[in-house]
């Protein structure tokens, strides 16, 4: 809660269009992430903060492959880096929930047909919803917990082919949302996503970012 006050009190470093182009074309380093990051998809805006960063998506940005094949899109700005075979990634995600399906997410991706989007999303009831989308050619979309605040902590852990998804209201006490096997047979990248499928844009704040190349010891509690 204190972080959100800082974020909106003029501590942002505004990036010009030319500077944004330079950042998109060059690897990016983020405190808390030991590996360099690179863009997949183009953000509308990007800002680095003292305690994190902002990804702003443009309009009609999304990643989803509907089970009935009626909607298939792979167009959302993602800031990604190479994933270790075992790791724990966490971040505080915040946005305004202005447009339907607006969201910020942690993402695990092998290619356009194989990925996991762990999203903090404005759902069809206009709730602030924890949503996990597991895609193997077709998306398996699951709605989970609701948060009343516009922020929540998310955590994604990998132990070889097993993936654990967690959320938290305080960044300390983790709730296990989903466990699954994900073995696409390709190198996997992990990172951060912003989307606005039906809105004009969505500015997502990622703070308290932590990445550890370790194996989760107790998957029930997320550490």
DRENLORO-94060 format. One record per residue (C-alpha): residue number from 1; residue in one letter; x, y, z. Coordinates in pm, whole numbers, plus 50000, padded with zeros to 5 digits. Example, Ala and Ser with C-alpha at 12.3 -4.5 7.8 and 13.67 -1.06 7.14 Angstrom:
<atoms>
+-----+------+-------+-------+-------+
! pos ! code !    px !    py !    pz !
+-----+------+-------+-------+-------+
!   1 !    A ! 51230 ! 49550 ! 50780 !
!   2 !    S ! 51367 ! 49894 ! 50714 !
+-----+------+-------+-------+-------+
</atoms>
This chain:
<atoms>
+-----+------+-------+-------+-------+
! pos ! code !    px !    py !    pz !
+-----+------+-------+-------+-------+
!   1 !    X ! 50000 ! 50000 ! 50000 !
!   2 !    X ! 50288 ! 50235 ! 50078 !
!   3 !    X ! 50443 ! 50146 ! 49743 !
!   4 !    X ! 50137 ! 50256 ! 49550 !
!   5 !    X ! 50159 ! 50599 ! 49712 !
!   6 !    X ! 50518 ! 50632 ! 49598 !
!   7 !    X ! 50434 ! 50515 ! 49251 !
!   8 !    X ! 50177 ! 50784 ! 49196 !
!   9 !    X ! 50363 ! 51068 ! 49363 !
!  10 !    X ! 50595 ! 51172 ! 49080 !
!  11 !    X ! 50878 ! 50924 ! 49129 !
!  12 !    X ! 50845 ! 50784 ! 48777 !
!  13 !    X ! 51116 ! 50831 ! 48520 !
!  14 !    X ! 50928 ! 50933 ! 48204 !
!  15 !    X ! 51069 ! 50778 ! 47890 !
!  16 !    X ! 51048 ! 50951 ! 47552 !
!  17 !    X ! 50953 ! 50768 ! 47231 !
!  18 !    X ! 51312 ! 50766 ! 47105 !
!  19 !    X ! 51437 ! 50642 ! 47441 !
!  20 !    X ! 51169 ! 50371 ! 47440 !
!  21 !    X ! 51284 ! 50253 ! 47096 !
!  22 !    X ! 51639 ! 50230 ! 47226 !
!  23 !    X ! 51525 ! 50028 ! 47528 !
!  24 !    X ! 51321 ! 49789 ! 47316 !
!  25 !    X ! 51619 ! 49718 ! 47094 !
!  26 !    X ! 51865 ! 49666 ! 47380 !
!  27 !    X ! 51871 ! 49417 ! 47670 !
!  28 !    X ! 51732 ! 49555 ! 47995 !
!  29 !    X ! 51851 ! 49492 ! 48350 !
!  30 !    X ! 51605 ! 49505 ! 48638 !
!  31 !    X ! 51695 ! 49499 ! 49009 !
!  32 !    X ! 51603 ! 49159 ! 49150 !
!  33 !    X ! 51653 ! 48980 ! 48815 !
!  34 !    X ! 52004 ! 48833 ! 48761 !
!  35 !    X ! 51953 ! 48782 ! 48387 !
!  36 !    X ! 51911 ! 49039 ! 48112 !
!  37 !    X ! 51560 ! 49087 ! 47978 !
!  38 !    X ! 51438 ! 49144 ! 47624 !
!  39 !    X ! 51108 ! 49249 ! 47468 !
!  40 !    X ! 50866 ! 49016 ! 47295 !
!  41 !    X ! 50595 ! 49241 ! 47157 !
!  42 !    X ! 50615 ! 49618 ! 47172 !
!  43 !    X ! 50494 ! 49815 ! 47476 !
!  44 !    X ! 50318 ! 50147 ! 47439 !
!  45 !    X ! 50534 ! 50281 ! 47720 !
!  46 !    X ! 50802 ! 50158 ! 47959 !
!  47 !    X ! 50940 ! 50318 ! 48275 !
!  48 !    X ! 51193 ! 50204 ! 48528 !
!  49 !    X ! 51120 ! 50287 ! 48891 !
!  50 !    X ! 51338 ! 50296 ! 49202 !
!  51 !    X ! 51165 ! 49976 ! 49315 !
!  52 !    X ! 51051 ! 49815 ! 48989 !
!  53 !    X ! 50915 ! 49909 ! 48648 !
!  54 !    X ! 50603 ! 49988 ! 48447 !
!  55 !    X ! 50482 ! 49818 ! 48129 !
!  56 !    X ! 50202 ! 49994 ! 47943 !
!  57 !    X ! 50017 ! 49797 ! 47678 !
!  58 !    X ! 49835 ! 49946 ! 47383 !
!  59 !    X ! 49485 ! 49858 ! 47266 !
!  60 !    X ! 49381 ! 49508 ! 47152 !
!  61 !    X ! 49671 ! 49347 ! 47335 !
!  62 !    X ! 49617 ! 48997 ! 47467 !
!  63 !    X ! 49736 ! 48636 ! 47476 !
!  64 !    X ! 49458 ! 48379 ! 47447 !
!  65 !    X ! 49352 ! 48082 ! 47234 !
!  66 !    X ! 48982 ! 48014 ! 47295 !
!  67 !    X ! 48872 ! 47649 ! 47331 !
!  68 !    X ! 48609 ! 47701 ! 47059 !
!  69 !    X ! 48873 ! 47858 ! 46826 !
!  70 !    X ! 48668 ! 48179 ! 46807 !
!  71 !    X ! 48948 ! 48401 ! 46939 !
!  72 !    X ! 49319 ! 48344 ! 46895 !
!  73 !    X ! 49566 ! 48624 ! 46964 !
!  74 !    X ! 49931 ! 48642 ! 47066 !
!  75 !    X ! 49988 ! 49015 ! 47086 !
!  76 !    X ! 50088 ! 49162 ! 47421 !
!  77 !    X ! 50409 ! 49331 ! 47535 !
!  78 !    X ! 50621 ! 49088 ! 47737 !
!  79 !    X ! 50954 ! 49154 ! 47909 !
!  80 !    X ! 51121 ! 48814 ! 47925 !
!  81 !    X ! 51442 ! 48637 ! 48026 !
!  82 !    X ! 51578 ! 48280 ! 48012 !
!  83 !    X ! 51434 ! 48058 ! 48285 !
!  84 !    X ! 51634 ! 47822 ! 48503 !
!  85 !    X ! 51508 ! 47465 ! 48541 !
!  86 !    X ! 51424 ! 47547 ! 48904 !
!  87 !    X ! 51333 ! 47897 ! 49020 !
!  88 !    X ! 51096 ! 48116 ! 49220 !
!  89 !    X ! 50979 ! 48447 ! 49069 !
!  90 !    X ! 50758 ! 48692 ! 49258 !
!  91 !    X ! 50633 ! 49047 ! 49209 !
!  92 !    X ! 50372 ! 49290 ! 49330 !
!  93 !    X ! 50131 ! 49367 ! 49044 !
!  94 !    X ! 49915 ! 49679 ! 49034 !
!  95 !    X ! 49700 ! 49850 ! 48770 !
!  96 !    X ! 49379 ! 50053 ! 48745 !
!  97 !    X ! 49142 ! 49779 ! 48621 !
!  98 !    X ! 48992 ! 50034 ! 48381 !
!  99 !    X ! 48894 ! 49817 ! 48085 !
! 100 !    X ! 48735 ! 49474 ! 48066 !
! 101 !    X ! 49003 ! 49201 ! 48073 !
! 102 !    X ! 49279 ! 49455 ! 48155 !
! 103 !    X ! 49556 ! 49266 ! 48331 !
! 104 !    X ! 49914 ! 49234 ! 48442 !
! 105 !    X ! 50079 ! 48894 ! 48459 !
! 106 !    X ! 50374 ! 48674 ! 48528 !
! 107 !    X ! 50437 ! 48465 ! 48219 !
! 108 !    X ! 50613 ! 48140 ! 48130 !
! 109 !    X ! 50651 ! 48091 ! 47754 !
! 110 !    X ! 50807 ! 47839 ! 47517 !
! 111 !    X ! 50643 ! 47963 ! 47195 !
! 112 !    X ! 50315 ! 48109 ! 47068 !
! 113 !    X ! 50130 ! 47779 ! 47129 !
! 114 !    X ! 50280 ! 47681 ! 47465 !
! 115 !    X ! 50269 ! 47922 ! 47757 !
! 116 !    X ! 50129 ! 47997 ! 48104 !
! 117 !    X ! 49982 ! 48339 ! 48183 !
! 118 !    X ! 49926 ! 48403 ! 48554 !
! 119 !    X ! 49720 ! 48719 ! 48543 !
! 120 !    X ! 49570 ! 48981 ! 48776 !
! 121 !    X ! 49272 ! 49071 ! 48560 !
! 122 !    X ! 48947 ! 49264 ! 48548 !
! 123 !    X ! 48700 ! 48981 ! 48490 !
! 124 !    X ! 48354 ! 48962 ! 48333 !
! 125 !    X ! 48198 ! 49070 ! 48665 !
! 126 !    X ! 48441 ! 49367 ! 48689 !
! 127 !    X ! 48618 ! 49199 ! 48982 !
! 128 !    X ! 48994 ! 49206 ! 49047 !
! 129 !    X ! 49050 ! 48840 ! 48969 !
! 130 !    X ! 49337 ! 48594 ! 48991 !
! 131 !    X ! 49332 ! 48412 ! 48657 !
! 132 !    X ! 49559 ! 48136 ! 48528 !
! 133 !    X ! 49567 ! 48051 ! 48159 !
! 134 !    X ! 49756 ! 47737 ! 48060 !
! 135 !    X ! 49796 ! 47705 ! 47685 !
! 136 !    X ! 49904 ! 47397 ! 47494 !
! 137 !    X ! 49766 ! 47483 ! 47152 !
! 138 !    X ! 49434 ! 47573 ! 47320 !
! 139 !    X ! 49394 ! 47777 ! 47638 !
! 140 !    X ! 49267 ! 47628 ! 47965 !
! 141 !    X ! 49133 ! 47937 ! 48146 !
! 142 !    X ! 49069 ! 47921 ! 48522 !
! 143 !    X ! 48928 ! 48201 ! 48744 !
! 144 !    X ! 49035 ! 48194 ! 49108 !
! 145 !    X ! 49051 ! 48436 ! 49404 !
! 146 !    X ! 48921 ! 48793 ! 49410 !
! 147 !    X ! 49111 ! 49086 ! 49563 !
! 148 !    X ! 48933 ! 49408 ! 49661 !
! 149 !    X ! 49252 ! 49613 ! 49625 !
! 150 !    X ! 49407 ! 49702 ! 49290 !
! 151 !    X ! 49728 ! 49523 ! 49381 !
! 152 !    X ! 49835 ! 49175 ! 49481 !
! 153 !    X ! 50156 ! 48975 ! 49503 !
! 154 !    X ! 50208 ! 48695 ! 49253 !
! 155 !    X ! 50458 ! 48411 ! 49260 !
! 156 !    X ! 50551 ! 48151 ! 48999 !
! 157 !    X ! 50776 ! 47857 ! 49087 !
! 158 !    X ! 50927 ! 47594 ! 48859 !
! 159 !    X ! 51073 ! 47259 ! 48960 !
! 160 !    X ! 51177 ! 47107 ! 48628 !
! 161 !    X ! 50846 ! 47018 ! 48457 !
! 162 !    X ! 50623 ! 47110 ! 48754 !
! 163 !    X ! 50484 ! 47463 ! 48786 !
! 164 !    X ! 50334 ! 47619 ! 49100 !
! 165 !    X ! 50126 ! 47938 ! 49095 !
! 166 !    X ! 50069 ! 48147 ! 49409 !
! 167 !    X ! 49906 ! 48475 ! 49510 !
! 168 !    X ! 49919 ! 48683 ! 49828 !
! 169 !    X ! 49770 ! 48994 ! 49983 !
! 170 !    X ! 50089 ! 49085 ! 50168 !
! 171 !    X ! 50380 ! 48925 ! 49978 !
! 172 !    X ! 50455 ! 48689 ! 50266 !
! 173 !    X ! 50168 ! 48444 ! 50310 !
! 174 !    X ! 50125 ! 48258 ! 49981 !
! 175 !    X ! 49810 ! 48080 ! 49865 !
! 176 !    X ! 49867 ! 47793 ! 49619 !
! 177 !    X ! 49635 ! 47864 ! 49326 !
! 178 !    X ! 49736 ! 47593 ! 49084 !
! 179 !    X ! 49985 ! 47308 ! 49024 !
! 180 !    X ! 50049 ! 47160 ! 48682 !
! 181 !    X ! 50297 ! 46981 ! 48459 !
! 182 !    X ! 50442 ! 47190 ! 48177 !
! 183 !    X ! 50697 ! 47021 ! 47950 !
! 184 !    X ! 50690 ! 47179 ! 47603 !
! 185 !    X ! 51023 ! 47026 ! 47505 !
! 186 !    X ! 51174 ! 47366 ! 47429 !
! 187 !    X ! 51368 ! 47634 ! 47610 !
! 188 !    X ! 51141 ! 47838 ! 47833 !
! 189 !    X ! 51143 ! 48211 ! 47904 !
! 190 !    X ! 50981 ! 48378 ! 48203 !
! 191 !    X ! 50880 ! 48737 ! 48259 !
! 192 !    X ! 50611 ! 49002 ! 48278 !
! 193 !    X ! 50310 ! 49096 ! 48062 !
! 194 !    X ! 50058 ! 49380 ! 48030 !
! 195 !    X ! 49733 ! 49350 ! 47835 !
! 196 !    X ! 49427 ! 49551 ! 47736 !
! 197 !    X ! 49208 ! 49340 ! 47504 !
! 198 !    X ! 48914 ! 49584 ! 47491 !
! 199 !    X ! 49060 ! 49906 ! 47634 !
! 200 !    X ! 49285 ! 50174 ! 47489 !
! 201 !    X ! 49581 ! 50094 ! 47711 !
! 202 !    X ! 49677 ! 49949 ! 48048 !
! 203 !    X ! 49966 ! 50064 ! 48266 !
! 204 !    X ! 50087 ! 49785 ! 48495 !
! 205 !    X ! 50327 ! 49842 ! 48786 !
! 206 !    X ! 50561 ! 49556 ! 48877 !
! 207 !    X ! 50745 ! 49615 ! 49205 !
! 208 !    X ! 50907 ! 49406 ! 49481 !
! 209 !    X ! 51047 ! 49185 ! 49205 !
! 210 !    X ! 51249 ! 48885 ! 49326 !
! 211 !    X ! 51399 ! 48594 ! 49134 !
! 212 !    X ! 51583 ! 48301 ! 49290 !
! 213 !    X ! 51729 ! 48010 ! 49095 !
! 214 !    X ! 51635 ! 47761 ! 49366 !
! 215 !    X ! 51397 ! 47471 ! 49407 !
! 216 !    X ! 51087 ! 47543 ! 49615 !
! 217 !    X ! 51119 ! 47334 ! 49932 !
! 218 !    X ! 50759 ! 47332 ! 50055 !
! 219 !    X ! 50521 ! 47387 ! 49765 !
! 220 !    X ! 50223 ! 47432 ! 49999 !
! 221 !    X ! 50368 ! 47753 ! 50144 !
! 222 !    X ! 50571 ! 47864 ! 49841 !
! 223 !    X ! 50927 ! 47869 ! 49973 !
+-----+------+-------+-------+-------+
</atoms>
